[in-house]
Amino acid sequence: MKTHAQAFQLVAAVMLAILAGGPVHGQPTNPPPTGPIDPATGLPRAVARALTPDGYLRPQSPEEIFSNMSNVPLNPPPLLDDPAAPTLQARSLIAAGQYGQALQGLLGWHARMSAATNYSLRLEPILPAWVELGGKYPKARQALIDVQYRDTRDFALGRGSVELFQELYDLNEALGQGEETLALFKDIRQNQPQLADGCYGIMEPALVARGEYQLCLDCLGNPETRFMIHCATFKQQHAFFESEVELRREGWAKMDELDRQAGRPPQPFSPRINTGKMGLRLNANIFVNDTRDLIEILVGTGHQEMAEKIRSDAVALLDDPLLQSAVSDAVARVQKNSLPAGDAPK
């Protein structure tokens, strides 16, 4: 699914907040006036800065999330199962000018996750730091190109997978070679249509951005069925995160009750991060983005009436300004994509 990178942003923000402010499930006390919590939102400042004024998760790269976190220690403990740890360690070494050691740490993480066949963790969490290092240390950029070559070769040898396609997609985007991913996807669709079906969800935003509307329509199947899947997924996730919100509130209420007991010693401060609320925002963002892409595909292939109906149904489910303007926005983007490159409006 194409929500993979978006989900990583939320996970990375929460992990960094934990590293900066202590365990989420620790015993609460009254926070100090200058703690890492944003008073307006009740969230860690790094997470609060990632939210739009209406409370949704602002689209941002992992680099932004990491750079926002000013309170993260430069030398965090080596948490082998924490995908944020290798990036934090690499950034510390980069800041100290120890480029060779930073590269060895990144390569070590990638090799360990490769041995575990954990495609979802082996590159995505460390890619921003690796790209940053590659801009300062040519050997690091060459190492990324070597990974790109091996992934591309695996597809040529028939060893491709959806997870490997996600890795290569992220890598090509980081190297400014998105057209290579498009060419690979078209080749997979021609020669391995079943694999292409799995890869389409990853590729859809790039195809829409390039105006490949007919290719999208050919890949996604029945648009109304696809929209029903988006709606069902949104409702299911919404219910899950709402229950998480209540569980967190109940847990904190019990902690507060314990805290008020006579003779109980003061407990160390730890931030209260309601991951349920963050999940609700992320889930809404995903639904909005998926629906807007679908509407643009329909407008771009001449199915404006269906696009209007889907927009209306989507707004009835989630009254969001970006859904309200989805059709008019899509018309403008389709017109822009239909112009020759030199004639596109600035």
C-alpha positions, 0 to 999 in steps of 0.5 A: 500500500502507498501509505507505508512512508506516511506511517513511518513518519508517524512512527518516527515522530513518536519514537523521537518524542519517547527518546526525548521525553521518556517512556510514554507509559511512565508514571505522570506528574505535573510537567515542568514549565519548560518541558518538551510538551507543546501547551496548545496541543499537549503533544511533544513540540516536534510532533505538534510542529508536524500538525496543520492548524486544523489538527491533521498531520502535515506532509513532511519528510523524515528529514524534517521530523528528525531535524525538528527534534532538538532535545534528542541526545546525540548518542542514544542507546543502541536499541537494535530493534528501534528503527530510529536508533541507526539514523540518530547515531548516524546524524551524531557521527555526521555532525562530528565529521566521522563520515566513515563510521557513519557509513559503516553503521548504516551499512551494518543496519542495512545488512542486518535487516537484509539478512532478516529479509525485513525489507520494510526496515532495512532502508526506509528509516535510514535513507534520509541520513544516508542521503545527507551523508552522501552529499558530504562523503562520496563513498556513501553516495556510491554505496547507495548506488550499489544498493540501487544496482542490486535491487534493479538486478534482482528485478531483472533476474525475476526476484522482485517483490512488492517490498523490494519495489517499495525500497527501490521506489524510495531509493530512486526518489532520493537519488532524483531518478523517479523516471527509472521507477516509472520505467520499471513499473511499466516493464513489470506490468507488461511481464509480471502483471500479478506483481504489478497489481501489488506495486500499483499502490506504491506507484499511484501518487507518482503516476498521478503526478505525471498525468498517467491517468489512463495507466492508473485507471487500467491498474486500479480496477473498478473506481467505485469498488476502489473508493468503497475499499478506501471508505471501509479502511478509513472507518475500520482504522477510525474505530480502532484509533478512537478506542485507543484514545479512550484507552489512553485517557482511562489509563492516565485517569488511573495514574492520576488517581494513584498519584493523589494517594497520600504518601505516594512519592513524586514520580518522574516526569514523562510526556503524555502522548495520545497515539490514538489522536495522532492515528486519527489524524494520519488516517484522515490524511490517508483517506483524503489523499487516496480519494483526491488521487482517485478523483483526479484519475477520473477527471483525467480520463473523462469520468467527471460525473463519477468523480463528483459523486465520489467527492460528494460521498467522501465529504459525507463521510469526512467533511474536509476542505481538501475533499470539498475542493477535490474536483476543481483542484483535479480539473486544474491539475489535469489541465496543467499536466496536459500542457507541454512542459514549457507552457505549464503555468508557474 
